[in-house]
Amino acid sequence: MQDFITDFKQIFWNKLNNNKYKKIIFLCVGTDRVIGDCFGPLVGEKLKILIGKKKEIEIIGDLEKAICINNIENVIKAIKDEFENPFIIGIDAALDKKELVGKIVISEQGLKAGSGLNKASFEIGEMSVKGIVSYNTGMPKQNFILLQNTSLGLVNEMASLTADGIYRAINV
C-alpha cells in the first residue's frame, strides 16, 4: 500500500505541477455486468465517498453510470467540451501475467481501455491506474470468460486499496 501511495503521489504531483490544469478528472472505466471489469466503477464509487464534492476534482464512472468501451468516446468528447485543460487519470481493470494478478499498476502513460479484449483502444489521459484482476491468455474470448469469473472479493479489495491510496496521495 505504501508503495502505491508513494508511486502515485510522485507521478501525480510531477505531472500536475508541470502544467496548468484546471480540473482533475478520475475516469473510472468498466462495467458492473462483468465482475473482473468492475474495478474502475468500484474505485469511482469509493472515491466519491472518500473525496466527496470538491470543485477541482471530478469523478466520472461508477456503478450507476458506467464508462465502457461502448460509450467511452462520447464521454471523452463530453469531457473535452465541458472542461478546459483537464488532468485525466484513467482507472481500469487489466489482464497481465499470472504472477501479477492482484497488483495495482500506476503508469505515467494514459489508459488504453479495451486492449485486453482486442477492442479498439486509444490512449486516454495523462496517467493511469490499472488493477490486474486476472491473467491474459492472449485469446479475447478466453479473456472475457476469465473476467466474468474473477473473484468479486479480489476486485473489491483492490478497488478499496486503490481509492484509499489515491485519497492519501492527493491529500484531499
Secondary structure by P-SEA (a helix, b strand, c coil): caaaaaaaaaaaaaaaaaccccbbbbbbbbbccccccaaaaaaaaaaaaacccccccccccccccccccccaaaaaaaaaacccccbbbbbbbbbcccccccbbbbbccccccccccccccccccccbbbbccbbbcccaaaaaaaaaaccaaaaaaaaaaaaaaaaaaacc
